[in-house]
Amino acid sequence: QVHVVESGGGLVQAGGSLRLSCAASGSTFSVKVFRWYRQAPGNEREFVASIISADETNIVDFLKGRFTISRDNAKNTAYLQMNSLKPEDTAVYYCNAIVRELSYWGQGTPVTVSS
């Protein structure tokens, strides 16, 4: 059973930065794909970013230039660097990990951006 844990969320002022972490454990196999999603109050969960390797990343268009995704394979961990945060970035951020074609979700980490 793969265990996925997000961390790094919190309260930040508009214009600030946060780095979220997503650590996967419990498997001898590495994570094939890490994906970040977010869900704001009253909204559906939306895709934010994904990473297979340093050369294979995808950021949703409206977040490009502010958000970046990276991973540390040795730690089976992915990161979401969020800069120039806006109040509309307020949401619970969830990590999804694909291991041997199975999908695992974390519990989410809340991000609140104050104006």
C-alpha positions as CSV (number, residue, x, y, z in Angstrom):
1,Q,0.0,0.0,0.0
2,V,1.4,3.4,-1.0
3,H,1.0,6.2,1.4
4,V,1.0,9.7,0.0
5,V,1.5,12.7,2.3
6,E,1.4,16.4,1.3
7,S,2.9,19.1,3.4
8,G,3.9,22.7,3.2
9,G,0.6,24.4,3.1
10,G,-0.4,27.3,5.3
11,L,-1.4,31.0,5.4
12,V,0.5,33.4,3.2
13,Q,-0.1,37.0,2.1
14,A,-0.8,37.8,-1.6
15,G,2.5,38.0,-3.5
16,G,4.2,35.4,-1.2
17,S,5.5,32.0,-2.0
18,L,5.0,28.5,-0.7
19,R,6.6,25.1,-1.6
20,L,4.4,22.1,-1.2
21,S,5.9,18.6,-0.8
22,C,4.4,15.3,-1.7
23,A,6.1,12.2,-0.3
24,A,5.2,8.7,-1.4
25,S,6.2,5.7,0.8
26,G,5.3,2.0,1.3
27,S,6.4,0.7,-2.1
28,T,9.7,-0.6,-3.5
29,F,8.6,0.8,-6.8
30,S,9.2,4.5,-7.7
31,V,6.3,6.8,-8.5
32,K,5.8,7.0,-12.3
33,V,3.8,10.2,-12.3
34,F,3.2,12.8,-9.6
35,R,0.2,15.1,-10.2
36,W,-1.0,18.1,-8.2
37,Y,-4.7,19.1,-8.0
38,R,-6.5,21.7,-6.0
39,Q,-10.0,22.3,-4.8
40,A,-11.3,25.6,-3.7
41,P,-14.4,25.9,-1.5
42,G,-17.5,25.3,-3.6
43,N,-15.5,24.3,-6.7
44,E,-14.6,21.0,-8.3
45,R,-11.1,19.6,-8.0
46,E,-8.9,20.9,-10.8
47,F,-5.6,19.8,-12.3
48,V,-2.5,22.0,-11.5
49,A,0.6,20.2,-12.6
50,S,2.3,16.9,-13.3
51,I,5.7,15.5,-13.6
52,I,7.2,12.3,-15.0
53,S,10.8,13.5,-15.2
54,A,12.6,16.8,-15.2
55,D,12.0,17.0,-18.9
56,E,8.4,15.8,-18.8
57,T,6.4,18.3,-16.8
58,N,3.1,20.0,-17.4
59,I,1.6,23.1,-15.7
60,V,-1.9,24.2,-16.4
61,D,-1.7,27.2,-18.7
62,F,-3.2,29.8,-16.3
63,L,-0.5,29.0,-13.7
64,K,2.5,28.9,-15.9
65,G,5.1,31.5,-14.9
66,R,4.0,31.3,-11.2
67,F,4.0,27.6,-10.4
68,T,6.7,25.0,-11.0
69,I,6.9,21.3,-10.3
70,S,9.9,19.2,-9.6
71,R,10.8,15.8,-8.1
72,D,13.5,14.1,-6.1
73,N,13.5,10.5,-7.2
74,A,15.8,9.4,-4.4
75,K,13.2,10.6,-1.9
76,N,10.2,9.6,-4.0
77,T,9.0,13.1,-3.4
78,A,7.5,15.8,-5.6
79,Y,7.4,19.6,-5.0
80,L,5.2,22.3,-6.1
81,Q,6.8,25.8,-5.9
82,M,4.1,28.5,-5.9
83,N,5.2,32.1,-6.3
84,S,3.3,35.4,-6.6
85,L,0.4,33.8,-4.8
86,K,-3.1,35.3,-5.3
87,P,-6.2,35.0,-3.1
88,E,-7.7,32.9,-5.9
89,D,-5.0,30.3,-5.3
90,T,-6.7,29.5,-2.0
91,A,-7.6,25.8,-2.0
92,V,-6.8,22.4,-0.6
93,Y,-3.9,21.1,-2.7
94,Y,-3.9,17.3,-3.3
95,C,-1.1,15.1,-4.6
96,N,-1.8,12.0,-6.7
97,A,0.9,9.4,-7.3
98,I,0.8,6.7,-10.0
99,V,2.7,3.6,-9.0
100,R,2.6,0.5,-11.2
101,E,-0.5,2.0,-12.9
102,L,-2.4,2.3,-9.6
103,S,-3.5,5.7,-8.3
104,Y,-2.9,7.0,-4.8
105,W,-4.1,10.2,-3.2
106,G,-3.0,12.1,-0.2
107,Q,-5.3,13.9,2.3
108,G,-4.4,17.3,1.0
109,T,-2.7,20.4,2.4
110,P,-4.6,23.6,2.7
111,V,-3.3,26.9,1.3
112,T,-4.8,30.2,2.2
113,V,-3.7,33.4,0.5
114,S,-4.8,36.6,2.2
115,S,-5.3,39.9,0.3
